Amino acid sequence: MILSELQQFLTQHKKASLADMQLHFRMDGDALRGMLSKLIRKGRVRKMEDGKKCGGCHSCEPEAIEFYEWVC
């Protein structure tokens, strides 16, 4: 996957969790974070405030509540 595909995904969806992007692109979260950090530095994407777990079962994976938003 190249950076432009990630950009296109976020422009279409406006915001997405890291878990959703991992499923869509079939990529490791750390690899996606590296690409997302490039888009963040360019001012095109922002990492949304850390999600909070509901306080119930504690079964949510961190990737499921880590969201990124298209800002351009």
PyMOL commands that set and color helices and strands:
alter all, ss='L'
color gray80, all
select helices_A, chain A and resi 3-13+18-25+29-41+62-65
alter helices_A, ss='H'
color red, helices_A
select strands_A, chain A and resi 15-17+45-47+67-70
alter strands_A, ss='S'
color yellow, strands_A
deselect
rebuild
show_as cartoon
